[in-house]
Amino acid sequence: MTATSEIPALSADPANRPAVLSDPSAAPQNPAASSPGATTSSLESLAPTEGQHTDVPGNRSFVITWLLSMLFGVLGCDRFYTGRYLTGTLKLLSLGGLGIWWIIDLGIVLAGGLRYRREPLRGYVHDKEIAWIATGFTLIVAYSMQVDELVTTLLGVLF
């Protein structure tokens, strides 16, 4: 076996990999299948994961939506960001449904239910675990700092 007479052709698909070429003068029948580094379909890498378009450039970011929902959800910023202007306005006017709508929307965002143009938010698959952990940690810290009593006192002074 010499290095010049038997060179295996590289292919990403093992079923498409031809046998070792022992005769250098024999031309392969399918040049795309025998060229080094060629795949059976160059469009396979562009196929969306799990049948969902999660990396569409025009799609909204999950991380930004989650942060808007957690920090400014009472004002409806998450709804405005995802293009839901009517419900965003209602959420703003009702101050997040007096906090109930805000908590429900935060759960919907964390569960992946909030969408933009019927597409899932970009980056949800990669960042959902971090968002759940950070939200839980934030709730524990806020409760330990007795933020709920602070908010109640503040609302009592205002109204």
C-alpha positions as CSV (number, residue, x, y, z in Angstrom):
1,M,0.0,0.0,0.0
2,T,1.5,3.2,-1.1
3,A,0.4,6.7,-0.1
4,T,-0.3,7.8,-3.7
5,S,-2.2,4.8,-5.0
6,E,-4.9,4.4,-2.3
7,I,-6.4,7.6,-1.0
8,P,-9.8,7.3,0.6
9,A,-12.4,9.9,-0.3
10,L,-13.9,11.8,2.6
11,S,-17.6,12.3,3.0
12,A,-19.9,13.3,5.9
13,D,-22.4,10.5,5.1
14,P,-20.9,7.0,5.7
15,A,-23.4,5.4,3.3
16,N,-22.2,7.6,0.5
17,R,-18.5,6.9,1.2
18,P,-16.9,5.1,-1.8
19,A,-14.4,2.3,-1.4
20,V,-10.7,3.1,-1.4
21,L,-9.6,4.0,-4.9
22,S,-6.9,1.5,-5.9
23,D,-6.6,2.7,-9.4
24,P,-5.9,6.5,-9.7
25,S,-6.9,6.5,-13.3
26,A,-10.5,5.3,-12.5
27,A,-12.7,8.3,-12.3
28,P,-15.5,8.3,-9.7
29,Q,-19.1,8.2,-11.0
30,N,-20.3,11.0,-8.7
31,P,-17.6,13.7,-8.3
32,A,-19.5,15.5,-5.6
33,A,-19.7,12.3,-3.4
34,S,-16.0,11.6,-3.7
35,S,-14.5,15.1,-3.3
36,P,-12.9,15.7,0.1
37,G,-15.2,17.4,2.6
38,A,-18.3,17.4,0.3
39,T,-21.6,16.5,2.0
40,T,-24.6,14.9,0.4
41,S,-26.6,18.1,0.8
42,S,-25.1,21.4,1.6
43,L,-28.5,22.6,2.8
44,E,-28.6,20.1,5.7
45,S,-26.7,22.5,7.9
46,L,-29.2,25.2,7.2
47,A,-32.2,23.1,8.4
48,P,-33.8,24.4,11.6
49,T,-33.5,22.4,14.8
50,E,-36.7,20.5,15.8
51,G,-38.6,22.0,12.9
52,Q,-38.6,25.4,14.4
53,H,-36.9,28.6,13.1
54,T,-35.2,29.6,16.3
55,D,-32.3,31.5,14.7
56,V,-34.1,33.7,12.2
57,P,-32.4,37.1,12.3
58,G,-35.7,39.0,12.4
59,N,-37.0,37.0,15.4
60,R,-37.0,38.5,18.9
61,S,-34.4,37.4,21.5
62,F,-35.6,35.2,24.3
63,V,-33.1,36.7,26.8
64,I,-34.3,40.3,26.1
65,T,-37.9,39.2,26.3
66,W,-37.3,37.4,29.6
67,L,-35.5,40.4,31.1
68,L,-38.2,42.8,30.0
69,S,-40.8,40.5,31.4
70,M,-39.0,40.1,34.7
71,L,-38.0,43.7,35.2
72,F,-40.6,45.8,33.4
73,G,-43.4,43.3,32.9
74,V,-45.8,45.3,35.0
75,L,-45.5,48.0,32.4
76,G,-46.1,45.6,29.5
77,C,-42.7,46.0,27.9
78,D,-42.4,42.3,27.1
79,R,-45.7,42.5,25.2
80,F,-44.6,45.6,23.3
81,Y,-41.3,44.0,22.4
82,T,-43.0,40.9,20.9
83,G,-45.4,43.0,18.8
84,R,-48.5,42.6,21.0
85,Y,-49.4,46.3,21.3
86,L,-53.0,46.0,22.3
87,T,-52.4,43.6,25.2
88,G,-49.2,45.6,26.0
89,T,-51.3,48.7,26.4
90,L,-53.9,46.9,28.5
91,K,-51.1,45.5,30.7
92,L,-49.6,49.0,31.1
93,L,-52.9,50.6,32.1
94,S,-53.8,47.9,34.6
95,L,-50.2,47.8,36.0
96,G,-49.7,44.2,35.0
97,G,-53.2,43.2,36.1
98,L,-52.2,44.4,39.6
99,G,-49.2,42.0,39.4
100,I,-51.1,38.9,38.5
101,W,-50.8,39.3,34.8
102,W,-47.1,40.1,35.2
103,I,-46.5,36.8,37.1
104,I,-48.5,34.8,34.6
105,D,-46.6,36.3,31.7
106,L,-43.3,35.7,33.3
107,G,-44.2,32.0,33.5
108,I,-45.4,32.0,29.9
109,V,-42.1,33.5,28.8
110,L,-40.1,31.0,30.8
111,A,-42.1,28.1,29.5
112,G,-41.5,29.2,25.8
113,G,-45.2,30.0,25.1
114,L,-44.6,33.7,24.1
115,R,-43.9,33.9,20.4
116,Y,-43.1,36.5,17.9
117,R,-44.9,36.2,14.5
118,R,-45.9,32.6,15.4
119,E,-42.2,31.7,15.7
120,P,-40.5,30.7,18.9
121,L,-38.1,33.3,20.4
122,R,-34.5,33.1,19.2
123,G,-32.2,31.5,21.7
124,Y,-34.9,29.8,23.9
125,V,-33.5,26.3,23.6
126,H,-30.0,27.5,24.7
127,D,-30.9,29.9,27.5
128,K,-34.0,28.6,29.2
129,E,-32.2,26.8,32.0
130,I,-30.2,29.9,32.9
131,A,-33.4,32.0,32.9
132,W,-35.2,29.6,35.2
133,I,-32.3,29.4,37.6
134,A,-31.8,33.2,37.6
135,T,-35.6,33.8,38.1
136,G,-35.7,31.4,41.0
137,F,-32.7,32.9,42.6
138,T,-34.1,36.5,42.1
139,L,-37.4,35.5,43.8
140,I,-35.5,33.9,46.8
141,V,-33.3,37.0,47.2
142,A,-36.3,39.3,46.9
143,Y,-38.3,37.4,49.5
144,S,-35.4,37.3,51.9
145,M,-35.0,41.0,51.6
146,Q,-38.7,41.4,52.3
147,V,-39.3,43.3,49.1
148,D,-43.0,42.4,49.3
149,E,-43.4,44.4,52.5
150,L,-41.5,47.3,50.9
151,V,-43.8,47.3,47.9
152,T,-46.9,47.1,50.1
153,T,-45.8,50.0,52.2
154,L,-45.0,52.0,49.1
155,L,-48.4,51.3,47.6
156,G,-50.1,52.2,50.9
157,V,-48.3,55.6,50.9
158,L,-49.3,56.3,47.3
159,F,-52.9,55.3,47.5
